[in-house]
Amino acid sequence: MLGLLAHDNTDVSLAVVGLLVELTDSDTGEEAPDEMGHLVDALIQNQGLELLVQNLGRLDDTGGDGASGGGGGGGDDTEKSEGVYATLNVLENLLDFRPVEVASSLNTKTGALKYLLKKLKQRKFDNNKLYCAEILASLLSCDPQVMEKEFCFYLSRRSIDMKQRKDQLILPEPFRISVSTRKHPPFLFSKK
């Protein structure tokens, strides 16, 4: 089954992802924890997580140059976007079932962090970008080693830059507030 994740036809890989969504659903984990544990072990030991992350890279849901990275089928951007969402859903389900082990494997053996950061850097906001932020937060909270890496510095710096740009774009030129002086326009405090 894992070999089909790397199939040239993205429709086939998306069908496998759909099956994995159902197999890793939280209800399945509660009803059959032993079977779910065996599935998680098999995915970790047989490079299943790596294949899922590679599949994310193949499914270019950005709509940029139209290159899908894979041949035949799956050319619809909506279908690819749904495939990315489903793949992120599988990763989230695995993280919910075994947070530390899956987070450690995703952080050390796959390019998951790079993909998530790349997705978050895009200007376009969609459900997949939000889902990437949620999974990145889960990865950072589950694996303390990642907290020490440059990704945290990058994320905090990036969010500060975006906040500063947002403040400058919203406030008109004469009313920009300097962080150091905190001067406010006089009409805000005028007494009547």
C-alpha positions in Angstrom: 0.0 0.0 0.0 2.8 2.4 0.8 4.3 1.9 -2.6 1.2 3.3 -4.1 1.7 6.7 -2.3 4.6 7.3 -4.7 2.6 6.2 -7.8 3.0 8.4 -10.9 -0.7 8.9 -11.1 -1.7 11.3 -8.4 -5.3 9.9 -8.4 -3.9 6.6 -7.1 -1.8 8.2 -4.4 -4.8 10.3 -3.4 -6.9 7.1 -3.1 -4.3 5.7 -0.7 -4.3 8.9 1.3 -8.1 8.7 1.5 -7.8 5.1 2.9 -5.2 6.2 5.4 -7.5 9.0 6.6 -10.1 6.4 7.4 -7.7 4.0 9.0 -6.1 6.7 11.2 -9.3 8.4 12.3 -9.5 9.1 16.0 -12.5 6.8 16.3 -10.4 4.0 14.9 -7.7 4.7 17.5 -10.2 4.5 20.3 -12.0 1.4 19.1 -9.0 -0.6 18.1 -5.9 0.9 19.7 -3.7 -2.2 19.1 -4.4 -2.2 15.4 -3.8 1.5 15.2 -0.5 1.0 17.1 0.6 -1.6 14.5 -0.3 0.8 11.7 1.6 3.6 13.2 4.6 1.3 13.8 4.5 0.1 10.2 4.3 3.7 8.8 7.3 4.8 10.9 9.4 1.7 10.1 8.6 1.5 6.4 9.1 5.1 5.5 5.4 5.8 5.4 5.8 9.3 6.9 8.5 10.1 4.4 6.2 9.1 1.5 3.4 11.1 2.9 5.5 14.2 3.1 6.9 13.6 -0.4 3.3 13.3 -1.6 2.7 16.8 -0.1 5.5 18.2 -2.2 4.1 16.5 -5.3 0.6 17.9 -4.8 1.3 21.5 -5.7 -1.9 23.1 -4.5 -0.5 26.6 -4.9 -1.8 27.0 -8.5 1.6 28.6 -9.4 3.1 27.1 -12.5 0.7 24.2 -12.9 3.4 21.6 -12.5 2.1 18.7 -10.5 5.3 16.8 -10.1 3.7 13.6 -11.2 2.4 12.3 -14.4 -1.2 11.4 -15.5 -4.3 12.3 -13.6 -4.9 14.6 -10.7 -4.6 17.8 -12.7 -7.4 19.6 -11.0 -6.2 22.2 -8.4 -9.2 21.6 -6.1 -8.5 17.8 -6.1 -4.9 18.5 -5.3 -5.8 20.9 -2.5 -8.2 18.3 -1.0 -5.3 15.8 -1.3 -3.0 18.1 0.6 -5.7 18.5 3.3 -6.3 14.8 3.5 -2.5 14.1 3.8 -2.3 16.8 6.6 -5.3 15.0 8.2 -3.4 11.7 8.3 -0.4 13.4 9.9 -2.6 15.1 12.5 -4.3 11.8 13.3 -0.9 10.1 13.7 0.3 12.9 15.9 -2.8 12.6 18.1 -2.3 8.9 18.6 1.4 8.9 19.3 2.6 12.5 19.6 6.2 12.1 20.7 7.2 9.2 18.5 5.5 10.6 15.3 6.7 14.1 15.9 10.3 12.9 16.4 10.1 10.9 13.2 8.6 13.7 11.2 11.2 16.2 12.4 14.2 14.0 11.9 13.4 11.7 9.0 11.2 13.9 6.7 11.1 17.3 5.2 7.8 18.1 7.0 9.1 21.2 8.7 10.4 22.6 5.5 7.1 21.9 3.7 5.1 23.5 6.5 7.3 26.6 6.7 7.2 26.9 2.9 3.4 26.7 3.0 3.2 29.3 5.7 5.3 31.7 3.8 2.8 31.9 0.9 0.7 35.0 0.8 -2.5 33.3 -0.2 -4.5 32.1 2.8 -6.5 28.9 2.6 -7.6 26.0 4.8 -4.4 24.1 4.0 -2.3 27.0 5.3 -4.3 27.1 8.5 -3.9 23.3 8.9 -0.2 23.6 8.3 0.0 26.1 11.1 -1.9 23.7 13.4 0.4 20.8 12.6 3.5 22.9 13.0 2.3 23.9 16.4 1.8 20.2 17.3 5.2 19.3 16.0 6.9 22.0 18.0 5.0 21.2 21.2 5.6 17.4 20.9 9.3 17.4 20.1 11.4 19.6 22.4 14.5 19.3 20.2 12.8 21.2 17.4 12.1 24.1 19.8 15.9 24.6 20.0 16.4 24.7 16.2 16.4 27.7 14.0 12.8 27.2 13.0 11.6 28.8 16.2 13.7 31.9 15.6 12.6 32.0 12.0 8.9 31.7 12.9 9.1 34.4 15.6 11.1 36.7 13.4 8.7 36.1 10.5 5.6 36.8 12.7 7.2 40.0 14.0 7.9 41.2 10.5 4.4 40.4 9.3 3.0 42.2 12.4 5.1 45.3 11.7 4.1 45.3 8.0 0.4 44.9 8.9 0.6 47.8 11.3 2.2 50.0 8.7 -0.3 49.0 6.0 -3.3 49.7 8.2 -2.3 53.0 9.7 -2.3 56.1 7.4 1.0 57.8 7.1 0.5 60.7 9.5 -0.8 58.4 12.2 1.9 55.7 12.3 2.8 55.0 15.8 6.4 54.7 16.7 7.1 51.8 18.9 9.8 53.7 20.9 7.8 56.9 21.5 4.2 55.6 21.5 2.8 59.0 20.4 -0.9 59.0 19.6 -2.8 61.4 17.5 -4.2 64.3 19.6 -7.8 63.7 18.7 -7.7 60.3 20.5 -7.4 62.0 23.9 -9.1 65.3 23.4 -11.6 66.3 26.1 -15.0 67.7 25.1 
